């Protein structure tokens, strides 16, 4: 049977799970001073309309010079407004990027927490060191940096297709000391067919490589499941398109196995979409469109955030990328999700948890910008796991019920086991249950285990239990029992910490500080929630 669909109808959809995907990153930094404690209601973020948010951004831009002066920034330093959040008690959290002598400062982002009357309460900085370089005139030519960057990127992407345009001059401050540098973006294709935009940061005076990261976020999977889901469509001409006017105009398009462009609009004369089988091109589109809708609804309903950037504008989804492409990725440059069709073009990677995980990389990019390196990379990856899991619970989909298993529909191991476990991450054979001095050196998919384990402990507590028909058994680093505070509170604490107290350089110690501050703002300093946050971090050896 092929159900009909309109904005309030349902459609049979085939959905595919995928592995968690990569992001870009930097290194560890500071968390700033503790904010004034507020009540539960006072610390709750307001649900800002797009116009109200735009007004707050305009106000912040108009006063950014005075803010820089009050913060004691140097004459060469300027603030660039990136995001703003306002709490019920009037506290405003404004996120800024920074420039020095007109150059972007990588690792110079900060958040200013302002009281209702306009006074600065505290500041959260990605680096506590002052920003200053002896000269903004480089000693090596940009062509030299570009050539070096091309050689670096060629180790992980197809060199024959790589293109290194003119580098951009920046100030690199992520390691604490300010360095004049080049940021070269090498465009190419990774070995599995994923597009690549590899950033290579080079010391502009010595030519030494300082850092590298790829801004494309990727993953893998090859399993199918079906379900009946609601979609938002729009009437256009004599038919309908997958354009969701209720969710910022989010569109789902067909790349028709191409690897570039926005794709072709899906159209249907009778508004009946998909068959639940991958041989129907509409099926992948149904699942992608549904995943985007759930992700939008989750962030708006639970966290009051309208869209990935909080500006009320939808992203868009592209399906049928490449030929037998076993991947899916979020791309900030096109503000879009892209899905391959899997091995043999028979298993589109369009699952709900893939969409929520990947689009959460977009939320992270628009807020804390936890980039892909060291412990901040693990926190970035865990954030997408946390909100992917939270959105799955939020959806209440009988075909894919919420759980604390990551990629449970993929069967990537061939034995029915999930990709990752939040209750005991080490069960996957690679992830860490608890923090230690080696955490920062791990692949972010494995260092993310520490934060995933924290979130499970904070939500559900330690020990053996069964939740929604799934059995869990979560240990702690010190063997002490941890009592959970409930997932609903845990996800609100993590979101507030991410959007108001984490920066590009946040490490695990700073993440503990950020979540304690968030819990204090939301529930009070003496509440069970703050104690729960502290106990859960101690349970994963972050002190």
C-alpha positions as CSV (number, residue, x, y, z in Angstrom):
1,X,0.0,0.0,0.0
2,X,1.2,3.5,-0.8
3,X,-0.2,6.0,1.7
4,X,-0.8,9.5,0.6
5,X,1.0,12.5,2.0
6,X,0.5,16.2,2.4
7,X,1.5,18.4,5.3
8,X,-0.5,16.4,7.7
9,X,-0.6,13.0,6.1
10,X,1.7,10.0,6.4
11,X,3.9,8.1,4.0
12,X,5.7,4.8,4.0
13,X,9.4,5.6,4.2
14,X,12.5,3.5,4.1
15,X,15.2,4.7,6.5
16,X,18.9,3.8,6.8
17,X,21.1,4.4,9.8
18,X,24.7,5.5,9.4
19,X,27.8,5.8,11.6
20,X,28.5,9.0,13.4
21,X,30.4,11.4,11.4
22,X,33.5,13.7,11.6
23,X,33.8,17.4,12.3
24,X,36.7,19.8,12.4
25,X,38.5,21.0,15.5
26,X,41.1,22.8,17.6
27,X,42.5,22.3,21.2
28,X,41.7,22.9,24.8
29,X,41.0,26.3,26.4
30,X,39.5,28.1,29.3
31,X,35.9,28.2,30.6
32,X,35.7,31.6,32.2
33,X,34.3,32.8,35.5
34,X,31.2,31.4,37.2
35,X,28.0,33.2,36.4
36,X,25.6,34.5,38.9
37,X,23.3,31.7,40.1
38,X,19.7,31.9,39.0
39,X,16.5,30.0,39.6
40,X,15.2,27.3,37.3
41,X,12.9,29.7,35.5
42,X,15.4,32.5,35.4
43,X,18.1,30.5,33.7
44,X,15.9,28.9,31.1
45,X,16.6,30.2,27.5
46,X,13.8,32.1,25.9
47,X,12.3,30.9,22.7
48,X,13.3,33.8,20.5
49,X,11.4,34.6,17.3
50,X,13.6,35.2,14.2
51,X,12.9,39.0,14.4
52,X,13.7,39.2,18.1
53,X,16.9,37.3,17.6
54,X,17.8,39.6,14.7
55,X,17.1,42.6,16.9
56,X,19.4,41.3,19.7
57,X,22.1,40.7,17.1
58,X,21.8,44.2,15.8
59,X,22.0,45.6,19.3
60,X,25.2,43.6,20.0
61,X,26.7,44.7,16.7
62,X,26.0,48.4,17.6
63,X,27.8,48.1,20.9
64,X,30.6,45.7,20.1
65,X,33.3,48.4,20.2
66,X,32.2,49.4,23.7
67,X,32.1,45.7,24.7
68,X,35.7,45.2,23.4
69,X,36.8,48.2,25.5
70,X,35.1,46.9,28.6
71,X,36.8,43.6,28.1
72,X,40.2,45.3,27.9
73,X,40.9,44.1,24.3
74,X,43.8,45.7,22.5
75,X,43.3,48.5,19.9
76,X,44.0,46.0,17.1
77,X,41.3,43.6,18.3
78,X,37.7,43.8,17.0
79,X,34.6,41.7,17.9
80,X,32.3,40.0,15.3
81,X,28.9,39.0,16.6
82,X,28.1,35.4,15.8
83,X,25.1,34.3,18.0
84,X,23.0,35.5,20.9
85,X,20.8,33.7,23.5
86,X,18.6,35.4,26.1
87,X,17.4,33.8,29.3
88,X,14.1,34.4,31.1
89,X,15.8,36.5,33.8
90,X,17.1,38.9,31.2
91,X,20.7,37.5,31.1
92,X,22.0,37.7,27.5
93,X,24.8,35.4,26.2
94,X,26.4,36.9,23.1
95,X,29.0,34.8,21.2
96,X,31.7,36.7,19.3
97,X,34.5,35.8,16.9
98,X,37.5,38.0,17.0
99,X,39.8,39.8,14.5
100,X,43.3,41.2,14.9
101,X,44.4,44.0,12.6
102,X,41.5,42.9,10.3
103,X,42.6,39.2,10.3
104,X,40.4,36.4,11.6
105,X,41.7,35.0,14.9
106,X,41.3,31.2,15.0
107,X,40.8,30.2,18.6
108,X,39.9,33.7,19.7
109,X,36.1,33.2,20.1
110,X,34.5,34.3,23.3
111,X,31.1,34.6,25.0
112,X,30.0,37.6,27.0
113,X,27.3,37.0,29.7
114,X,25.4,40.3,30.3
115,X,22.9,41.0,33.1
116,X,19.4,42.4,32.4
117,X,20.7,46.0,33.0
118,X,23.6,45.6,30.6
119,X,26.4,45.0,33.0
120,X,28.9,42.2,32.1
121,X,28.6,39.4,34.5
122,X,31.3,37.1,33.2
123,X,33.1,36.1,30.0
124,X,33.9,32.7,28.6
125,X,37.0,32.7,26.4
126,X,38.5,30.0,24.2
127,X,41.9,31.3,25.2
128,X,43.0,33.3,28.2
129,X,46.1,34.7,26.5
130,X,46.3,38.1,24.9
131,X,46.1,38.3,21.1
132,X,49.2,40.0,19.6
133,X,51.7,39.3,16.9
134,X,54.9,41.2,16.2
135,X,54.0,41.9,12.6
136,X,51.2,41.0,10.1
137,X,53.7,40.8,7.2
138,X,54.6,37.2,6.5
139,X,58.1,36.0,5.8
140,X,57.0,33.2,3.4
141,X,55.0,33.7,0.3
142,X,51.4,32.5,0.1
143,X,52.3,30.3,-2.9
144,X,54.8,28.4,-0.7
145,X,52.1,27.8,2.0
146,X,49.7,26.6,-0.7
147,X,52.2,24.1,-2.1
148,X,52.9,22.8,1.3
149,X,49.2,22.5,2.2
150,X,48.5,20.7,-1.0
151,X,51.2,18.1,-0.1
152,X,49.7,17.7,3.4
153,X,46.2,17.3,2.2
154,X,47.2,14.8,-0.6
155,X,47.9,12.2,2.1
156,X,44.2,11.9,2.8
157,X,42.5,13.1,-0.3
158,X,42.9,12.3,-4.0
159,X,45.8,14.5,-5.0
160,X,44.9,14.5,-8.6
161,X,41.7,16.2,-7.9
162,X,42.9,18.5,-5.2
163,X,42.9,22.3,-5.7
164,X,44.7,24.7,-3.3
165,X,43.6,28.3,-3.9
166,X,45.3,31.3,-2.4
167,X,45.7,31.0,1.3
168,X,44.0,33.4,3.7
169,X,46.1,35.2,6.2
170,X,44.9,34.6,9.8
171,X,46.1,34.8,13.4
172,X,46.4,31.3,15.0
173,X,45.6,31.5,18.7
174,X,44.2,28.0,19.5
175,X,47.4,26.8,21.1
176,X,47.6,29.8,23.4
177,X,50.4,31.7,21.7
178,X,49.4,34.0,18.9
179,X,51.0,33.2,15.6
180,X,50.7,34.9,12.2
181,X,49.5,32.0,9.9
182,X,48.0,31.0,6.5
183,X,44.8,29.1,6.3
184,X,44.8,27.2,3.0
185,X,41.7,25.3,2.0
186,X,42.5,22.4,-0.3
187,X,39.5,21.2,-2.1
188,X,39.3,17.7,-3.4
189,X,37.8,14.2,-2.9
190,X,38.5,11.8,-0.1
191,X,39.4,8.2,-1.0
192,X,35.9,7.0,-0.3
193,X,34.3,9.6,-2.6
194,X,33.4,12.1,0.0
195,X,34.1,15.7,-1.0
196,X,36.8,17.4,1.0
197,X,37.8,20.9,2.1
198,X,40.9,20.3,4.0
199,X,42.1,23.4,6.0
200,X,45.8,23.4,6.6
201,X,47.1,26.0,9.0
202,X,50.8,27.0,8.3
203,X,53.0,29.4,10.3
204,X,53.4,32.4,8.0
205,X,57.0,33.0,9.1
206,X,58.5,29.6,9.4
207,X,56.4,27.5,7.1
208,X,55.7,24.9,9.8
209,X,52.4,23.2,9.7
210,X,50.4,24.1,12.8
211,X,47.2,22.2,12.3
212,X,44.8,20.6,9.8
213,X,41.2,19.6,9.7
214,X,38.5,18.8,7.1
215,X,35.3,20.9,7.3
216,X,33.2,18.1,5.7
217,X,31.5,15.9,8.3
218,X,31.2,12.2,7.2
219,X,30.0,8.7,8.2
220,X,29.0,5.2,6.9
221,X,26.2,2.7,7.1
222,X,24.2,0.1,5.1
223,X,21.0,-1.0,6.7
224,X,17.3,-0.4,5.9
225,X,14.1,-0.1,8.0
226,X,10.7,1.2,7.1
227,X,8.1,3.3,8.9
228,X,5.1,5.5,8.3
229,X,6.0,9.2,8.9
230,X,4.6,12.7,8.5
231,X,6.1,15.1,6.0
232,X,5.6,18.7,5.0
233,X,5.1,19.4,1.3
234,X,4.1,22.4,-0.8
235,X,1.7,22.7,-3.7
236,X,3.5,24.0,-6.7
237,X,1.9,24.2,-10.2
238,X,-0.1,21.0,-10.9
239,X,1.7,18.9,-8.3
240,X,3.7,19.0,-5.0
241,X,7.3,19.3,-4.0
242,X,9.2,18.3,-0.9
243,X,9.4,21.9,0.5
244,X,8.4,22.2,4.1
245,X,7.1,25.8,4.6
246,X,6.4,25.1,8.3
247,X,10.1,24.4,8.9
248,X,11.9,27.3,7.3
249,X,11.4,26.1,3.8
250,X,13.6,23.0,4.1
251,X,13.8,21.3,0.8
252,X,14.9,17.8,-0.2
253,X,16.4,17.4,-3.7
254,X,17.6,14.7,-6.0
255,X,21.3,14.7,-7.1
256,X,20.5,11.8,-9.5
257,X,23.9,10.2,-8.7
258,X,25.8,13.5,-9.3
259,X,28.3,14.9,-6.9
260,X,27.8,18.7,-7.2
261,X,25.1,21.3,-7.3
262,X,21.8,21.7,-5.4
263,X,20.0,18.9,-7.1
264,X,16.7,18.6,-8.8
265,X,13.4,19.2,-7.0
266,X,11.3,16.1,-6.2
267,X,7.8,16.5,-7.6
268,X,4.7,14.3,-7.3
269,X,1.3,14.9,-8.9
270,X,-0.9,13.2,-6.2
271,X,1.3,14.0,-3.1
272,X,1.8,10.3,-2.5
273,X,5.5,9.7,-1.8
274,X,7.7,6.6,-1.7
275,X,7.0,2.9,-1.5
276,X,9.3,1.9,1.4
277,X,11.7,0.3,-1.0
278,X,15.1,1.7,-2.1
279,X,14.4,1.1,-5.8
280,X,11.9,4.0,-5.7
281,X,14.0,7.2,-5.8
282,X,11.3,9.0,-3.7
283,X,11.8,6.6,-0.7
284,X,15.2,8.0,0.2
285,X,13.8,11.5,-0.2
286,X,10.9,10.6,2.2
287,X,13.3,9.5,4.9
288,X,15.7,12.4,4.5
289,X,12.8,14.9,4.6
290,X,11.3,13.2,7.7
291,X,14.7,13.2,9.5
292,X,15.1,16.9,8.8
293,X,11.6,17.6,10.1
294,X,12.1,15.7,13.3
295,X,15.4,17.4,13.9
296,X,13.8,20.8,13.4
297,X,10.9,20.0,15.7
298,X,13.2,18.6,18.4
299,X,15.4,21.7,18.6
300,X,12.4,24.1,18.4
301,X,10.2,22.2,20.9
302,X,12.8,21.2,23.4
303,X,15.4,24.0,23.2
304,X,13.5,26.9,21.6
305,X,15.9,27.0,18.6
306,X,14.3,27.7,15.3
307,X,16.6,26.0,12.8
308,X,20.2,25.0,12.7
309,X,21.4,28.6,13.1
310,X,18.5,29.7,15.2
311,X,17.4,32.2,12.5
312,X,14.2,30.4,11.4
313,X,15.7,29.3,8.1
314,X,15.7,25.7,6.9
315,X,18.7,23.8,5.5
316,X,18.2,21.4,2.6
317,X,18.8,17.8,2.0
318,X,20.3,16.2,-1.1
319,X,19.8,12.5,-1.8
320,X,21.2,10.0,-4.3
321,X,24.8,11.4,-4.1
322,X,27.4,9.6,-6.3
323,X,27.4,6.0,-7.3
324,X,27.2,3.3,-4.5
325,X,28.4,6.0,-2.1
326,X,28.4,4.5,1.4
327,X,28.3,7.8,3.3
328,X,26.4,10.8,4.4
329,X,27.7,14.2,5.4
330,X,26.8,17.7,6.7
331,X,28.4,20.6,4.8
332,X,28.4,24.1,6.3
333,X,29.3,25.7,3.0
334,X,26.0,24.7,1.4
335,X,24.2,24.4,4.7
336,X,22.9,21.0,3.6
337,X,22.8,17.3,4.4
338,X,23.9,14.9,1.7
339,X,23.1,11.2,1.5
340,X,24.6,8.4,-0.6
341,X,22.7,5.3,-1.6
342,X,25.0,2.8,0.0
343,X,26.6,-0.3,-1.3
344,X,25.2,-1.2,-4.7
345,X,22.8,1.8,-4.5
346,X,20.5,-0.5,-2.4
347,X,20.7,1.1,1.1
348,X,20.2,4.9,1.2
349,X,21.9,6.4,4.3
350,X,18.8,8.4,5.2
351,X,18.0,7.4,8.8
352,X,16.5,9.6,11.4
353,X,19.6,9.3,13.7
354,X,21.9,10.2,10.8
355,X,19.9,13.3,10.1
356,X,19.8,14.4,13.7
357,X,23.4,13.5,14.3
358,X,24.7,15.4,11.2
359,X,22.5,18.4,11.6
360,X,23.6,18.7,15.2
361,X,27.2,19.2,13.7
362,X,25.6,22.2,12.1
363,X,24.2,23.4,15.4
364,X,27.7,22.9,17.0
365,X,29.3,24.9,14.2
366,X,26.9,27.7,14.6
367,X,27.4,27.9,18.4
368,X,30.5,26.6,20.3
369,X,32.2,25.5,17.0
370,X,34.0,22.6,18.8
371,X,36.4,21.8,16.1
372,X,37.9,18.4,15.3
373,X,41.1,18.0,17.4
374,X,42.0,16.5,20.8
375,X,39.3,16.5,23.4
376,X,37.2,19.3,21.8
377,X,36.8,16.9,18.8
378,X,35.5,14.2,21.1
379,X,33.1,16.7,22.6
380,X,31.9,17.7,19.1
381,X,31.2,14.1,18.1
382,X,29.6,13.3,21.4
383,X,27.3,16.3,21.1
384,X,25.9,14.9,17.8
385,X,25.5,11.5,19.5
386,X,23.7,13.1,22.4
387,X,21.3,15.1,20.3
388,X,20.9,12.4,17.8
389,X,19.8,10.1,20.6
390,X,17.6,12.8,22.1
391,X,15.9,13.4,18.8
392,X,15.3,9.7,18.4
393,X,13.5,9.6,21.8
394,X,11.6,12.7,20.9
395,X,10.3,11.2,17.6
396,X,8.5,8.4,19.3
397,X,8.7,6.3,16.1
398,X,7.6,2.7,16.7
399,X,9.9,1.5,14.0
400,X,12.9,3.2,15.5
401,X,12.3,3.8,19.2
402,X,14.7,5.8,21.3
403,X,17.6,4.1,23.0
404,X,21.2,4.8,24.1
405,X,22.7,2.8,21.3
406,X,24.4,4.6,18.4
407,X,23.8,3.2,14.9
408,X,21.8,0.3,16.2
409,X,20.1,-0.1,12.8
410,X,23.3,-0.2,10.8
411,X,24.5,-3.7,11.6
412,X,27.9,-2.4,10.5
413,X,29.6,-5.2,12.5
414,X,27.5,-7.9,10.7
415,X,26.3,-9.4,14.0
416,X,23.5,-7.0,14.9
417,X,25.5,-5.0,17.4
418,X,25.4,-1.2,17.4
419,X,28.2,1.1,16.4
420,X,28.5,2.6,19.9
421,X,27.1,2.2,23.3
422,X,26.4,5.2,25.6
423,X,26.1,3.2,28.8
424,X,29.5,1.5,28.4
425,X,31.3,2.9,25.4
426,X,34.2,0.4,25.6
427,X,31.9,-2.4,24.5
428,X,32.6,-1.3,20.9
429,X,36.2,-2.4,21.4
430,X,37.7,1.1,20.8
431,X,35.9,3.9,22.8
432,X,36.8,5.1,26.2
433,X,34.5,4.7,29.2
434,X,36.5,7.2,31.3
435,X,38.9,10.1,30.8
436,X,42.6,9.7,31.1
437,X,45.7,11.5,29.8
438,X,45.5,9.6,26.5
439,X,42.0,10.8,25.7
440,X,43.1,13.8,23.6
441,X,45.2,11.7,21.3
442,X,42.3,9.4,20.3
443,X,40.1,9.6,17.2
444,X,37.1,11.8,18.2
445,X,34.7,8.9,17.6
446,X,36.5,7.0,20.5
447,X,37.3,10.0,22.8
448,X,33.6,10.9,22.5
449,X,32.9,7.9,24.7
450,X,33.7,9.9,27.8
451,X,31.0,12.5,27.1
452,X,28.5,9.8,25.9
453,X,29.1,7.9,29.1
454,X,28.6,11.0,31.1
455,X,25.3,11.8,29.4
456,X,24.0,8.3,30.0
457,X,25.0,8.4,33.7
458,X,23.5,11.9,34.1
459,X,20.2,10.7,32.4
460,X,19.8,7.2,33.8
461,X,22.4,6.6,36.5
462,X,24.8,3.7,36.9
463,X,24.2,-0.1,37.3
464,X,22.1,-2.6,35.5
465,X,18.6,-1.7,34.2
466,X,16.2,-2.1,31.3
467,X,14.9,0.9,29.5
468,X,12.4,0.5,26.6
469,X,13.2,-3.1,26.3
470,X,16.9,-2.6,26.0
471,X,19.2,-3.8,28.8
472,X,22.0,-1.5,30.0
473,X,24.7,-1.9,32.6
474,X,26.7,1.3,33.2
475,X,29.9,1.2,35.4
476,X,31.7,4.2,37.0
477,X,35.3,5.0,37.2
478,X,35.4,4.8,41.0
479,X,32.8,2.2,41.5
480,X,30.4,4.6,43.2
481,X,26.7,4.7,42.4
482,X,25.4,7.6,40.3
483,X,21.7,8.6,40.4
484,X,20.3,9.9,37.1
485,X,18.3,13.1,36.9
486,X,16.4,12.1,33.7
487,X,17.2,12.5,30.1
488,X,14.9,15.6,29.6
489,X,17.0,17.6,32.1
490,X,20.3,16.2,30.9
491,X,19.7,17.3,27.3
492,X,18.7,20.8,28.4
493,X,21.9,21.1,30.5
494,X,24.1,19.9,27.6
495,X,22.4,22.3,25.1
496,X,22.7,25.3,27.5
497,X,26.4,24.4,28.2
498,X,27.1,24.0,24.4
499,X,25.4,27.3,23.3
500,X,26.3,29.5,26.3
501,X,29.5,28.2,27.9
502,X,31.5,26.1,25.5
503,X,34.0,27.6,23.0
504,X,36.1,26.1,20.1
505,X,38.8,25.1,22.6
506,X,36.7,23.5,25.3
507,X,38.2,20.3,26.7
508,X,36.7,17.8,29.2
509,X,37.6,19.7,32.3
510,X,36.1,22.9,30.8
511,X,33.0,20.9,29.7
512,X,32.5,19.9,33.3
513,X,32.7,23.5,34.3
514,X,30.3,24.5,31.5
515,X,27.7,21.9,32.4
516,X,27.8,22.7,36.1
517,X,27.2,26.4,35.2
518,X,24.3,25.4,33.0
519,X,22.7,23.2,35.6
520,X,23.2,26.0,38.2
521,X,21.5,28.5,35.9
522,X,18.6,26.1,35.1
523,X,18.0,24.5,38.5
524,X,19.9,26.3,41.2
525,X,23.2,25.8,42.8
526,X,21.9,23.5,45.6
527,X,19.7,21.3,43.4
528,X,20.0,17.6,42.7
529,X,20.7,18.5,39.1
530,X,24.1,20.2,39.9
531,X,25.0,17.4,42.2
532,X,24.0,14.9,39.5
533,X,26.2,16.7,36.9
534,X,29.2,16.6,39.3
535,X,28.7,12.9,40.2
536,X,28.3,11.9,36.5
537,X,31.6,13.6,35.5
538,X,33.3,12.1,38.5
539,X,31.9,8.8,37.3
540,X,33.9,9.1,34.1
541,X,37.0,10.4,35.9
542,X,36.7,14.1,34.8
543,X,37.3,16.1,38.0
